[in-house]
Amino acid sequence: MTDTRIAVLVGSLRADSINRKLAEKLVAEAPEGVVLEIVDGLADVPFFNEDLEADPGEAVSQLRKVIDEADRVLIVTPEYNGTMPAVINNAIDWLSRPYAAGVLKGKILSVVGVAPTPYGAKWSHADAARSAGIGGAIVVEDAIVSQPVHEIDVFTDAEAQARFREAVEKLAGYQPAAV
């Protein structure tokens, strides 16, 4: 049996981002039989523009290739002004094209992350899940984790760590219902 490969899109470009650190922790502590890989280069992906669709360039081609080859997608993202960061929105836009045939079509996906608010980025996660679902992804709703970090250290809090671990396990093991 082969490992389940999960491509991880990080919604913060800052090198010292808490969400990047969370993604790195999830990679390092992946359950047996699961391989998580952080997708680098999102900062190099141009803003989506239909004029570029015929020849989107290397950054878009590489992003699409990595997602196409993955079994699942995990978005690890904060929340900016009550919604998903532009880098995630842009990635979803490129991955969902061409319409109804992009590499997101049928891809099993979930969203997790943290934010220093009482809501823990839940609006961002809902927006990313909705957008990816419209783009053709199969969103695993019960694997979405929006964790506030204004009162806890997400890296030492056992309950938070258990929620993230469970989300990865649910994403990896998810089987869509037969149609």
C-alpha positions in Angstrom: 0.0 0.0 0.0 1.3 3.4 -0.9 1.4 6.5 1.4 -1.4 9.1 1.1 0.3 12.2 -0.3 -1.1 15.5 1.0 0.0 18.8 -0.6 0.0 21.7 2.0 -0.8 25.2 0.9 0.3 27.8 3.5 -1.7 31.0 3.5 1.0 33.2 5.1 4.1 34.1 3.1 5.9 35.4 6.2 8.9 33.1 7.0 8.2 33.2 10.8 4.4 32.7 10.4 2.7 30.7 13.1 0.6 29.0 10.4 3.8 28.1 8.5 5.2 26.7 11.8 2.0 24.7 12.2 2.3 23.3 8.7 5.9 22.3 9.4 4.8 20.6 12.6 2.1 18.7 10.8 4.6 17.6 8.2 7.0 16.4 10.9 4.4 14.6 12.9 2.4 13.0 10.0 0.6 9.8 10.9 2.1 6.6 9.6 1.2 6.1 5.9 0.7 9.8 5.3 3.2 12.2 3.7 2.6 15.9 3.9 4.5 18.2 1.6 4.5 22.0 1.9 4.0 23.6 -1.6 6.6 26.3 -2.0 6.5 29.1 -4.5 3.1 30.5 -3.9 4.6 34.0 -3.8 5.8 33.5 -7.4 2.4 32.7 -8.7 1.0 35.7 -10.7 -2.4 37.0 -9.9 -5.0 35.1 -11.8 -5.7 36.7 -15.2 -7.6 35.0 -18.0 -5.2 36.6 -20.4 -2.5 34.4 -19.0 -4.4 31.1 -19.0 -3.0 29.8 -22.3 0.6 30.3 -21.0 0.5 30.8 -17.2 4.2 30.4 -16.7 6.4 28.0 -14.6 5.1 28.9 -11.2 1.5 28.1 -12.1 2.5 25.0 -14.0 4.5 23.7 -11.0 1.7 24.5 -8.6 -0.8 22.6 -10.8 1.6 19.7 -11.2 2.1 19.3 -7.4 -1.6 19.5 -6.7 -2.4 17.1 -9.5 0.1 14.5 -8.2 -1.2 14.8 -4.6 -3.9 12.6 -3.2 -5.3 15.3 -1.0 -4.8 19.1 -0.3 -4.6 20.7 3.1 -4.8 24.5 3.3 -3.1 25.9 6.5 -4.0 29.5 6.7 -4.6 32.5 8.9 -7.4 35.1 8.4 -6.8 38.5 7.0 -9.5 41.1 7.6 -12.2 38.4 8.0 -11.3 36.4 4.9 -8.7 34.1 3.4 -5.4 35.7 2.4 -5.0 36.7 -1.2 -2.3 34.0 -1.8 -4.8 31.2 -1.0 -7.5 32.8 -3.1 -5.1 33.2 -6.0 -3.9 29.6 -5.7 -7.5 28.3 -5.7 -8.3 30.5 -8.7 -5.4 29.0 -10.7 -6.1 25.5 -9.6 -9.8 25.6 -10.5 -9.1 26.6 -14.1 -10.0 25.7 -16.7 -13.5 25.9 -15.4 -14.9 22.5 -14.4 -11.6 20.8 -15.4 -8.9 22.2 -13.2 -6.7 20.1 -11.0 -8.9 20.8 -8.0 -11.8 18.9 -9.6 -12.5 15.9 -7.4 -9.5 16.6 -5.1 -10.2 15.9 -1.5 -9.4 19.0 0.6 -9.6 20.6 4.0 -8.6 23.7 5.8 -6.9 24.3 9.2 -5.1 27.1 10.9 -4.8 29.6 13.6 -5.4 33.3 14.2 -5.0 35.5 17.3 -8.7 36.2 17.5 -11.6 34.5 19.3 -12.7 33.1 16.0 -9.4 31.4 15.1 -9.7 32.2 11.4 -13.1 30.4 10.9 -14.3 32.9 8.3 -11.1 32.5 6.3 -11.5 28.7 6.5 -15.1 28.8 5.5 -14.3 31.1 2.5 -11.4 28.9 1.4 -13.5 25.7 1.7 -16.4 27.3 -0.2 -14.2 28.6 -2.9 -12.3 25.3 -3.3 -15.6 23.5 -3.4 -17.0 25.7 -6.1 -13.7 25.1 -7.9 -14.4 21.3 -7.9 -12.7 20.1 -4.7 -14.4 17.7 -2.3 -14.2 19.5 1.0 -14.0 17.4 4.2 -16.0 19.6 6.5 -15.4 17.7 9.7 -11.6 18.0 9.2 -11.7 21.9 9.3 -10.0 23.2 12.4 -10.1 26.9 13.2 -8.0 27.5 16.4 -7.8 30.7 18.3 -4.3 31.4 19.7 -5.0 34.5 21.7 -5.1 32.5 25.0 -3.1 29.3 24.3 0.2 28.2 22.8 -1.0 26.1 20.0 2.3 24.1 20.0 2.0 22.9 23.6 -1.7 22.7 24.1 -2.6 19.0 24.0 -6.2 19.6 23.0 -5.3 21.8 20.0 -2.6 19.4 18.9 -5.1 16.5 19.0 -7.6 18.5 16.9 -5.0 19.1 14.2 -3.8 15.5 14.3 -7.4 14.3 14.0 -8.0 16.7 11.1 -5.0 15.3 9.1 -6.1 11.7 9.9 -9.7 12.5 8.7 -8.4 14.1 5.5 -6.1 11.3 4.8 -8.7 8.6 5.4 -11.7 10.3 3.8 -13.6 8.3 1.2 -16.2 10.1 -0.8 -19.6 8.5 -1.0 -20.3 6.4 -4.1 -22.4 8.2 -6.7 
